[in-house]
Amino acid sequence: MLAPGIVAPAFDLPDQDGSMHSLERLRGHFVLLWWYPKASTPG
């Protein structure tokens, strides 16, 4: 968990189409990450 004001570590994540996006490329912009931890899992 990051505290407010702490810089997030560098990472790359795929979007819904499989295209990769890096946090570094988005530096200077607002970034919102949204995910569903139980998506594609039984139950």
C-alpha positions as semicolon CSV with decimal commas, in nm:
position;residue;x (nm);y (nm);z (nm)
1;M;0,000;0,000;0,000
2;L;0,140;0,340;-0,096
3;A;0,080;0,640;0,125
4;P;-0,052;0,959;-0,037
5;G;0,228;1,155;-0,200
6;I;0,458;0,854;-0,247
7;V;0,571;0,796;-0,606
8;A;0,450;0,463;-0,743
9;P;0,718;0,218;-0,859
10;A;0,762;0,163;-1,232
11;F;0,541;-0,109;-1,382
12;D;0,391;-0,229;-1,710
13;L;0,036;-0,360;-1,740
14;P;-0,168;-0,499;-2,030
15;D;-0,499;-0,341;-2,128
16;Q;-0,813;-0,532;-2,226
17;D;-0,671;-0,587;-2,576
18;G;-0,332;-0,713;-2,457
19;S;-0,143;-0,392;-2,544
20;M;0,118;-0,307;-2,282
21;H;0,125;0,032;-2,108
22;S;0,397;0,158;-1,877
23;L;0,354;0,396;-1,588
24;E;0,664;0,583;-1,704
25;R;0,492;0,669;-2,036
26;L;0,200;0,816;-1,841
27;R;0,417;1,016;-1,597
28;G;0,276;1,367;-1,554
29;H;-0,083;1,258;-1,620
30;F;-0,354;1,142;-1,384
31;V;-0,372;0,762;-1,383
32;L;-0,659;0,550;-1,255
33;L;-0,620;0,174;-1,229
34;W;-0,934;-0,035;-1,203
35;W;-0,941;-0,410;-1,178
36;Y;-1,164;-0,688;-1,059
37;P;-0,961;-0,931;-0,846
38;K;-1,216;-1,208;-0,885
39;A;-1,274;-1,163;-1,257
40;S;-1,235;-1,485;-1,455
41;T;-1,227;-1,696;-1,138
42;P;-1,487;-1,947;-1,021
43;G;-1,720;-1,850;-0,742
